[in-house]
């Protein structure tokens, strides 16, 4: 069992066995609860959010993220034609890397090509498929849990041994706050993100009648394999200009350029449930994703039949394929430096 400091869990409202890995390693589910009754459930497989129960203005709780009831379903989802990555932590590199290769310090690194000849979401066994340690838990106000992962040198052919920590905090303001830290023993590339599919009408609903706002004037131009060309598309007059909120599009799989560490960069709005989610991040883009070719085969939590428009992802991150574009933000983590990232999903009643 990779859980450290078991004494820390005596005050935790809920932690229980979630399932067994193929090698019989135990995976646990943890629950964070704030004073408003909001609950976040997480597992140490993939540092994954399995459930997010948000209080509505009518006093009920609504589960606003897609997921599964058991570990077996999470494991099996990676065998689908396109893995959904429900609620997982994506790394070492979120998004696509062209030709599954990049160059650092004159050396070329060839990654597993798991997406049309390109690398996607860290390769075949990215961070979402790994068992994380539980490094710390806090209870009381603003409860939190910190997951830790040691990614070996040459893990999925990425250089350097990497230590990663991710702290989830459930604040008393009904925010799910994510804070990442990472260090490496060799210069390497990094791009971490969170891959929950949100649906403010409930995980068993359809997201297309909800509205979306994105504070972005440009998005990344991509080719037919969704690889960035290096150019940016001006969104003025474009169908994907969401500076005025409008209905969630389908399909969408695009990175929007954002630039605000203090102001909201995106919103999801449910008039039906009088609920909105505001997204804050210090990252230069948010990748919006609705769709996928696997959902017709999926049974989710509580036997929900998930489909292509069951949820929407707000993946706050660096630009996809940044290692291969000099004009993109830096994606190299140097030995001796520390990677830090912060993202907040805030839930509140509209009225």
Protein Blocks (a to p, Z undefined) as FASTA:
>chain_A
ZZehkllmmmpmbdcdfbdcfkopacdddddddfkopacdddfehpiafbdcdddfkopa
cdfbdcdfbfklmmmmmmpmbdgkgoiacdfbecjdehhiaceehiacddddfeghiaee
hijblfklpccddfbdcehjhiaddddddddehighigciddddddddddfkopacdddd
dddfbdcddddddfbdcdfkbjkbcfklpccddddfbdcdddfkopaehiacdfehpakl
ckbgcddddddddddddddfkbcfbdcddfklopacddddfbfbdcddeedjklmmpcce
hhiacdfklbccddddddehklmomkbccfbdcehiacddddddddddfZZ
